[in-house]
Amino acid sequence: MAGRIEDYALIGDMQTAALVCRDGTVDWLCLPRFDSHAIFAGLLGTEEHGFWRLGPAHASDSEPPTAARRSYRGDSLILESEWDTPRGTVRVIDFMPPRDGAPQLIRIVEGVSGRVPMRSTLRMRFSYGRVVPWVHKHEGRTVAVAGPDSVWFDTEAETYGKSLTTYSDFTVAPGERIAFTISWEPSHKQPPALPEPEQSLEATEDFWREWVEHCTYHGPYREAVIRSLITLKALTYAPTGGIVAAPTTSLPEDIGGVRNWDYRYTWLRDAAITLSSLLRTGYREEARAWREWLLRAVAGDPENLQIMYGIAGERELGEAELDWLPGYENSAPVRVGNGAAHQLQLDVYGEVTEALHLAHMTGLARNDYASVLQLKLIRYLEDHWQEPDEGIWEVRGPRRHFVHSKVMAWVAVDRTIKLIESGDADGPLERWKELRDEIHRDVCDKGYDKERNTFTQSYGSKELDASLLLIPQMGFLPPDDKRVIGTIEAIQRELSTSDGFILRYPTEGESKGVDGLPGDEGAFLACSFWMADDLAMIGRVDEARKLFEKLLSLRNDLGLLAEEWDPALQRQVGNFPQAFSHVPLIDTALRLTASGAYGG
């Protein structure tokens, strides 16, 4: 059985990622890309669907011992796990070197004290656990082949096969280091080069140290900010600049429920806010790469933005269910692809325009096509902003006039007006100023409940929605506006859990609610960070700080966050780690630091 979501560590090479559990088991790895088929899919099923365990030998493989300690090596993505056993102490170093050739997952066993018996159990199952590969020796190396894929397993330790699994039993002494590596290569090509684990470890550590040195944030929350930035970097697909929302699929928002989605794609919304955080912490190269990705992805049809694309800009992300996988803790179905790709979500026009505006304001080298794209987006919005849509949360119920979508349409027009006024673009300035005013009036007239003094989820509804917390952050209304304060307080009353975290919107249990789905979900971490931001903006800084630090306490021992927090089960839920949680963590840290209340 897979571990709790927060029991996992992330390692990756900026093209794909693996999840490593506390007991030394890699339960998730897709090769060669984030969105490729998994060769270890035990996370969404059982050990029969693929895993790689490396740790102290134990009488029962079904109950392997968990590490006594684990941490990342400094500010890096190199994981170090240590076990204390009756025979001594042993360390396992797990990492994926930034790619220069074949993708590799390297695991180095290091003896610390005593003589510790160890076992490596490698069960490769291609195509999300469905295909048992042909495992054989080739010129002294072990290779697993099935269809277009081959995975090469290299180690100096003795290996043997049993029950369609590759084992290695060995003992490690103090100071001794034994390396294990798997490398992927298309099966029709020559074998990948022999790995050089020690050199790769040194190069990987150098890479992360040099990358972190570019961070311009030095405030009181630096540790949390740096770990979040490293996580966002790890979720960036280096060849194109695309940023995945998470490296996993179908980790449930509701344990045992159906709210299981594939997040291994680039949401324009998530990527745009990620770009914002990177720019504000000194990472202009990543921002430039994402802007180039965006321009390529939407080329040819910029008016009809998809809400998400593949990591290389692919448009077709057809959704399918993998019925041979029982799902994480029996949360079925397991889905790959995402049928929401072709939804209408008008807010993405605002998020993309805001990101382009911030890039322009922070001095990112001008790109003329980016300005052309921005103008085309506004021309589209002129004709379509009054339409209902599926909204930020990708509801699978009927379309509505979501207030957040209209606010972000206003943002798109407002930022484009600023671009024209700066002299860097030409457009019908007066006409678009009138459009901006029209959208603003429409939202304030139809999306505001005067009796309750709060904006609502959609025109004419009584439901609240945590996305309304973005109204002051986007500059739609000032923080001291009574309607803003009323909305913040209403959300605190009606969408707050018992421990003070924020739900996205009301759900209806077993009946289908506004999102068209049965079941409930946990507190949405991004929304809880938004609440902390808003509290700081309206002068309730101590309350904001307490909420922020409470949110920081939800991170696992390695500083990682999933999408949501289940207040009943007291555990993380949803895909992991989640960019949409780590970005607002950074933003809130920057805002609280700028408030001057904590130094820095």
Secondary structure, 3 states (H helix, E strand, C coil): CCCCHHHCEEEECCCCEEEECCCCEEEEEECCCCCCCEEECHHHCCHHHCEEEEEECCCCCCCCCCCCEEEECCCCCCEEEEEEECCEEEEEEEECCCCCCCCEEEEEEEEEEECEEEEEEEECCHHHHCECCEEEEECCEEEEEECCEEEEEEECCCCEEECCEEEEEEEECECCEEEEEEEEEECCCCCCCCCCHHHHHHHHHHHHHHHHCCCCCCCCCHHHHHHHHHHHHHCEECCCCEECCCCCECCCCCCCCCCCCECCCEEHHHHHHHHHHHHHCCCHHHHHHHHHHHHHHHCCCCCCCCCEECCCCCCCCCCEECCCCCCHHHCCCCEECCHHHHCCCCHHHHHHHHHHHHHHHCCCCCCHHHHHHHHHHHHHHHHHCCCCECCCCCCCCCCECEHHHHHHHHHHHHHHHHHHHCCCCCCCHHHHHHHHHHHHHHHHHHCEECCCCEECCECCCCCCCHHHHHHHHCCCCCCCCHHHHHHHHHHHHHCECCCCCECCCCCCCCCCCCCCCCCCCCEEHHHHHHHHHHHHHCCCHHHHHHHHHHHHCCCCCCCCCCCEEECCCCEEECCCCCHHHHHHHHHHHHHHHHCCCCCC
